[in-house]
Amino acid sequence: TTDGLSRANVLFELAKVYSGMNVDSTRLFIDEALAICRKLNNDTTYILITAGIQDYLSRVGEKDLARKYLISARNLESPEGMDPKFQNLVNVGL
C-alpha cells in the first residue's frame, strides 16, 4: 500500500488518466490527494498538484473546477507556499 505523499502522487496520476473519461472520478482523486497534502502540511505538493491538473481539467471543459483548485492553492499562507517559484505556478494557471 502507499501512504503519505506517495499516495497523493498516485492519486494525482490517476486523476490525470481519468480526466478525459470521468470528471467525477478525477475530482475525487484530486480532492483526496489535496486532503493528504493538507494533513501533512505539505503546501508545495498541494501547489504542484493544483497547477498540474489545471491543464487536464481545462482540456475537458472544467475550467471553473481548475480555477477553484488554483485559487485554493493561491490562498495558502505557509512560507513554502509563498515562495515565488510556487506562487508563479499558480498565477500562470489563473
C-alpha positions in Angstrom: 0.0 0.0 0.0 1.0 3.6 -0.4 0.8 6.3 2.2 1.5 9.9 2.6 2.9 11.9 -0.3 3.4 8.8 -2.4 -0.3 8.1 -2.1 -1.1 11.7 -3.0 1.1 11.4 -6.1 -0.5 8.2 -7.2 -3.9 9.8 -6.8 -2.7 12.7 -8.9 -1.5 10.4 -11.7 -4.9 8.6 -11.6 -6.7 11.9 -11.9 -4.7 12.8 -15.0 -5.6 9.4 -16.6 -9.3 9.7 -15.7 -9.7 13.3 -16.7 -10.7 12.6 -20.2 -13.1 9.8 -19.2 -14.7 10.6 -16.0 -14.5 14.1 -14.4 -16.2 12.9 -11.2 -13.5 10.4 -10.6 -10.9 12.9 -11.4 -12.4 15.3 -8.8 -12.5 12.6 -6.1 -8.8 11.7 -6.7 -7.7 15.3 -6.6 -9.8 16.1 -3.5 -8.3 13.1 -1.7 -4.7 14.0 -2.8 -5.1 17.6 -1.7 -6.6 16.4 1.6 -3.5 14.3 2.2 -1.2 17.3 1.4 -3.1 19.5 3.9 -3.0 16.8 6.6 0.8 16.6 6.1 1.2 20.4 5.9 2.9 20.0 2.5 1.9 23.1 0.6 4.4 22.7 -2.1 3.0 19.4 -3.2 -0.5 20.9 -2.9 0.5 23.6 -5.3 2.2 21.2 -7.7 -0.9 19.1 -7.9 -3.3 22.0 -8.5 -1.0 23.5 -11.1 -0.5 20.1 -12.7 -4.2 19.2 -13.0 -5.2 22.6 -14.4 -4.3 21.7 -18.0 -6.1 18.4 -17.9 -9.3 19.8 -16.5 -9.2 22.7 -19.0 -9.0 20.3 -21.9 -12.3 18.7 -20.9 -14.1 22.0 -20.3 -13.7 22.0 -16.5 -12.1 25.4 -16.3 -14.1 26.5 -13.3 -13.0 23.4 -11.3 -9.4 24.0 -12.3 -9.7 27.7 -11.2 -11.2 26.6 -7.9 -8.2 24.4 -7.2 -5.7 27.1 -8.2 -7.4 29.7 -6.0 -7.3 27.3 -3.0 -3.5 27.0 -3.7 -3.1 30.7 -4.0 -4.6 31.2 -0.6 -2.0 29.0 1.2 0.0 31.0 3.7 2.9 28.8 4.7 6.4 30.1 3.9 6.9 27.3 1.5 3.7 28.0 -0.3 4.5 31.7 -0.5 7.8 31.0 -2.3 7.7 33.0 -5.6 8.6 29.8 -7.6 5.4 28.1 -6.4 3.2 31.1 -6.5 4.2 31.7 -10.1 2.9 28.2 -11.0 -0.5 29.2 -9.5 -0.5 32.6 -11.1 0.3 31.3 -14.6 -2.6 28.8 -14.3 -5.0 31.5 -13.3 
